[in-house]
């Protein structure tokens, strides 16, 4: 009798373990080798003057698909909540596939043109097949904004605060910013709220970037307090464009592809190095924006 009970118990336990392993296998993310991540977001773009005043430029919707090294993608398009029948094609920016909405003077107009709901990424890759990946952009509190406060940028050299127009090209530049008050950890453990610091040169070329998640390289989250631009990336008598972005992110994973819904605010600041540079390497004014969010070429004053 005891022997029969023991055999029955072994069978029951074995069956339970087998079912658990089968369920776990079904829930495991699918291995894919083409997409790094996709992101859809609503953003507020601000500019900081030399004197430290921060003012609004525009509000904007965007969507991006980042492709892995040696990854392949085709038929990339986006469906919006208010038009699920007409797909919007992505364009290749050189570092990501992108789709951009208009630039709006206030957040209410942005919401009117790009309402809350599921934004569906439709694409085809060898490792995922044809896939429709929903990204939910949702403001859970009515009549309020999920966009974080605009960062205030502070510049330091040799540990001292420095004017944006008095940067020494032979010293590292430490970029700091006001506290990301709305930033938090991701309850799903995929990726926390993020900070991005980017510097472009006067010709609109990105020459320094704080990094992106899922790319096996360092990047900044909400708890970061500074980013150092090495002196090697600065030339005398040159204008540069800095931006600091605070990004709230809601995370999901579909067929092994991380998806981010983001509400982000970016502050732009134009800076200028001291000294003199001969020939064509001198560039004392911004000739082309590195990011269309900074809708003008004027130095902030």
PASE-284133 format. One line per 2 residues: number of its first residue (from 0); their letters; for each residue y, x, z of C-alpha. Coordinates in nm, 2 decimals. Layout:
! PASE-284133
NUM> A> Y,X,Z  ...;
***
This chain:
! PASE-284133
0> XX> 0.00,0.00,0.00  0.24,0.28,0.09;
2> XX> 0.15,0.47,-0.22  0.22,0.17,-0.44;
4> XX> 0.56,0.12,-0.27  0.65,0.48,-0.31;
6> XX> 0.56,0.47,-0.69  0.77,0.15,-0.72;
8> XX> 1.06,0.32,-0.55  1.04,0.62,-0.77;
10> XX> 1.04,0.40,-1.08  1.34,0.20,-0.95;
12> XX> 1.54,0.51,-0.87  1.45,0.67,-1.20;
14> XX> 1.55,0.36,-1.39  1.88,0.35,-1.20;
16> XX> 1.96,0.71,-1.27  1.87,0.67,-1.64;
18> XX> 2.10,0.36,-1.67  2.38,0.55,-1.49;
20> XX> 2.35,0.85,-1.72  2.34,0.62,-2.02;
22> XX> 2.66,0.44,-1.90  2.83,0.77,-1.83;
24> XX> 2.74,0.90,-2.18  2.89,0.58,-2.33;
26> XX> 3.21,0.62,-2.13  3.26,0.99,-2.21;
28> XX> 3.54,1.07,-2.44  3.44,1.14,-2.80;
30> XX> 3.47,1.50,-2.91  3.72,1.52,-3.19;
32> XX> 3.87,1.83,-3.35  4.16,1.71,-3.55;
34> XX> 4.44,1.56,-3.33  4.61,1.73,-3.04;
36> XX> 4.78,1.41,-2.92  4.99,1.12,-3.04;
38> XX> 5.31,0.99,-2.89  5.54,0.69,-2.93;
40> XX> 5.87,0.67,-2.74  6.21,0.54,-2.67;
42> XX> 6.48,0.79,-2.60  6.84,0.83,-2.49;
44> XX> 7.03,1.12,-2.63  7.32,1.27,-2.43;
46> XX> 7.56,1.56,-2.47  7.70,1.79,-2.21;
48> XX> 8.05,1.94,-2.25  8.15,2.29,-2.16;
50> XX> 8.31,2.15,-1.85  7.99,1.98,-1.74;
52> XX> 8.06,1.61,-1.84  7.75,1.43,-1.98;
54> XX> 7.81,1.15,-2.22  7.58,0.92,-2.43;
56> XX> 7.53,0.99,-2.80  7.27,0.74,-2.92;
58> XX> 6.94,0.56,-2.84  6.63,0.61,-3.06;
60> XX> 6.27,0.53,-3.13  6.02,0.79,-3.26;
62> XX> 5.65,0.84,-3.31  5.46,1.17,-3.36;
64> XX> 5.11,1.29,-3.44  5.03,1.66,-3.35;
66> XX> 4.75,1.80,-3.55  4.52,2.07,-3.41;
68> XX> 4.49,2.41,-3.58  4.26,2.36,-3.88;
70> XX> 4.27,1.99,-3.82  4.29,1.74,-4.10;
72> XX> 4.45,1.40,-4.12  4.52,1.14,-4.39;
74> XX> 4.66,0.79,-4.43  4.88,0.83,-4.12;
76> XX> 5.09,0.52,-4.06  5.24,0.32,-3.77;
78> XX> 5.23,-0.05,-3.71  5.51,-0.20,-3.48;
80> XX> 5.47,-0.50,-3.25  5.70,-0.72,-3.46;
82> XX> 5.54,-0.63,-3.79  5.17,-0.57,-3.77;
84> XX> 5.12,-0.63,-4.14  5.34,-0.36,-4.29;
86> XX> 5.25,0.00,-4.20  5.52,0.27,-4.18;
88> XX> 5.42,0.61,-4.32  5.46,0.93,-4.13;
90> XX> 5.64,1.23,-4.28  5.55,1.60,-4.22;
92> XX> 5.82,1.79,-4.03  5.64,2.12,-4.04;
94> XX> 5.52,2.11,-3.68  5.41,1.74,-3.65;
96> XX> 5.38,1.42,-3.85  5.69,1.21,-3.75;
98> XX> 5.83,0.86,-3.79  6.19,0.79,-3.67;
100> XX> 6.38,0.47,-3.62  6.76,0.44,-3.64;
102> XX> 7.02,0.58,-3.40  7.17,0.30,-3.19;
104> XX> 7.49,0.29,-2.98  7.32,0.13,-2.68;
106> XX> 6.98,0.06,-2.53  6.99,-0.31,-2.59;
108> XX> 7.01,-0.26,-2.97  6.72,-0.01,-2.95;
110> XX> 6.52,-0.28,-2.77  6.61,-0.54,-3.03;
112> XX> 6.48,-0.32,-3.31  6.19,-0.17,-3.13;
114> XX> 6.06,-0.43,-2.87  5.80,-0.38,-2.60;
116> XX> 5.44,-0.40,-2.71  5.16,-0.21,-2.88;
118> XX> 5.26,0.05,-3.14  4.94,0.12,-3.34;
120> XX> 4.87,0.46,-3.49  4.65,0.42,-3.80;
122> XX> 4.49,0.74,-3.94  4.18,0.89,-4.08;
124> XX> 4.03,1.23,-3.98  3.69,1.39,-4.03;
126> XX> 3.61,1.38,-3.65  3.73,1.03,-3.57;
128> XX> 3.69,0.84,-3.90  3.94,0.56,-3.97;
130> XX> 4.10,0.48,-3.64  4.36,0.24,-3.50;
132> XX> 4.50,0.38,-3.17  4.73,0.15,-2.97;
134> XX> 5.01,0.29,-2.76  5.17,0.04,-2.52;
136> XX> 5.54,0.08,-2.47  5.62,-0.16,-2.19;
138> XX> 5.90,-0.19,-1.94  5.74,-0.36,-1.65;
140> XX> 6.06,-0.47,-1.48  6.27,-0.73,-1.67;
142> XX> 6.64,-0.64,-1.75  6.60,-0.28,-1.64;
144> XX> 6.56,0.05,-1.81  6.27,0.30,-1.78;
146> XX> 6.48,0.57,-1.94  6.53,0.85,-1.67;
148> XX> 6.87,0.98,-1.57  7.03,1.22,-1.82;
150> XX> 6.96,1.58,-1.70  7.26,1.79,-1.61;
152> XX> 7.21,2.15,-1.74  7.29,2.46,-1.53;
154> XX> 7.29,2.81,-1.67  7.23,3.13,-1.47;
156> XX> 7.23,3.50,-1.55  7.17,3.76,-1.28;
158> XX> 7.13,3.47,-1.04  7.48,3.35,-1.09;
160> XX> 7.61,3.03,-1.26  7.76,3.10,-1.60;
162> XX> 7.98,2.92,-1.85  7.81,2.80,-2.17;
164> XX> 8.06,3.00,-2.37  8.02,3.33,-2.17;
166> XX> 7.65,3.41,-2.22  7.56,3.78,-2.22;
168> XX> 7.31,3.85,-2.51  7.15,4.15,-2.33;
170> XX> 7.04,3.94,-2.03  6.77,3.67,-1.98;
172> XX> 6.91,3.32,-1.96  6.78,3.09,-1.69;
174> XX> 6.80,2.72,-1.77  6.79,2.49,-1.48;
176> XX> 6.86,2.11,-1.45  6.92,1.83,-1.21;
178> XX> 6.62,1.68,-1.03  6.39,1.46,-1.23;
180> XX> 6.41,1.18,-0.98  6.19,0.94,-1.18;
182> XX> 5.92,1.20,-1.25  5.58,1.16,-1.10;
184> XX> 5.21,1.25,-1.13  4.98,1.07,-1.37;
186> XX> 4.75,0.84,-1.17  4.49,0.89,-1.45;
188> XX> 4.51,1.27,-1.42  4.57,1.32,-1.79;
190> XX> 4.92,1.46,-1.80  5.21,1.42,-1.55;
192> XX> 5.56,1.33,-1.65  5.71,1.61,-1.86;
194> XX> 6.01,1.84,-1.90  6.09,2.00,-2.23;
196> XX> 6.34,2.28,-2.29  6.42,2.38,-2.64;
198> XX> 6.67,2.63,-2.79  6.77,2.63,-3.16;
200> XX> 7.00,2.87,-3.34  7.31,2.80,-3.54;
202> XX> 7.11,2.73,-3.85  6.89,2.46,-3.68;
204> XX> 6.58,2.67,-3.64  6.39,2.63,-3.31;
206> XX> 6.35,2.98,-3.15  6.25,2.89,-2.80;
208> XX> 6.03,2.61,-2.67  5.89,2.54,-2.32;
210> XX> 5.56,2.42,-2.45  5.36,2.10,-2.51;
212> XX> 5.05,1.96,-2.33  4.70,1.98,-2.48;
214> XX> 4.77,2.30,-2.67  4.61,2.55,-2.43;
216> XX> 4.95,2.71,-2.35  5.20,2.68,-2.06;
218> XX> 5.43,2.37,-2.05  5.66,2.21,-1.79;
220> XX> 5.60,1.89,-1.59  5.84,1.69,-1.37;
222> XX> 5.81,1.94,-1.08  5.94,2.24,-1.28;
224> XX> 6.28,2.37,-1.19  6.37,2.63,-1.45;
226> XX> 6.29,2.79,-1.79  6.38,3.15,-1.88;
228> XX> 6.49,3.24,-2.23  6.43,3.62,-2.27;
230> XX> 6.72,3.84,-2.39  6.52,3.92,-2.70;
232> XX> 6.59,3.57,-2.83  6.97,3.60,-2.80;
234> XX> 7.21,3.78,-3.04  7.57,3.87,-2.97;
236> XX> 7.84,3.64,-3.12  7.60,3.36,-3.18;
238> XX> 7.61,2.99,-3.11  7.29,2.82,-2.99;
240> XX> 7.18,2.47,-2.91  7.00,2.39,-2.59;
242> XX> 6.83,2.07,-2.50  6.66,1.96,-2.17;
244> XX> 6.44,1.64,-2.19  6.30,1.45,-1.89;
246> XX> 6.01,1.23,-2.01  5.82,0.96,-1.83;
248> XX> 5.48,0.92,-1.98  5.21,0.65,-1.97;
250> XX> 4.87,0.80,-2.07  4.56,0.68,-2.25;
252> XX> 4.27,0.84,-2.44  4.12,0.67,-2.75;
254> XX> 3.81,0.83,-2.91  3.90,1.16,-2.75;
256> XX> 4.26,1.15,-2.87  4.52,1.16,-2.59;
258> XX> 4.80,0.90,-2.64  5.14,0.91,-2.47;
260> XX> 5.39,0.63,-2.44  5.71,0.79,-2.33;
262> XX> 6.05,0.68,-2.20  6.27,1.00,-2.23;
264> XX> 6.62,1.12,-2.19  6.75,1.44,-2.35;
266> XX> 7.08,1.63,-2.28  7.21,1.87,-2.55;
268> XX> 7.44,2.16,-2.47  7.59,2.41,-2.71;
270> XX> 7.62,2.77,-2.59  7.78,3.08,-2.72;
272> XX> 7.70,3.45,-2.66  7.97,3.72,-2.60;
274> XX> 8.01,4.04,-2.80  8.03,4.11,-3.17;
276> XX> 7.77,4.11,-3.44  7.82,4.26,-3.78;
278> XX> 7.73,4.11,-4.11  7.54,3.79,-4.16;
280> XX> 7.38,3.79,-3.82  7.71,3.68,-3.66;
282> XX> 7.71,3.30,-3.63  7.98,3.17,-3.39;
284> XX> 7.95,2.80,-3.48  7.67,2.55,-3.51;
286> XX> 7.60,2.50,-3.89  7.30,2.27,-3.87;
288> XX> 7.15,2.07,-3.58  6.79,2.16,-3.48;
290> XX> 6.74,1.80,-3.36  6.89,1.49,-3.52;
292> XX> 6.94,1.35,-3.17  7.25,1.56,-3.14;
294> XX> 7.43,1.36,-3.41  7.72,1.60,-3.46;
296> XX> 7.79,1.97,-3.51  8.09,2.00,-3.29;
298> XX> 8.09,2.23,-2.98  8.12,2.01,-2.67;
300> X> 8.45,2.08,-2.49;
***
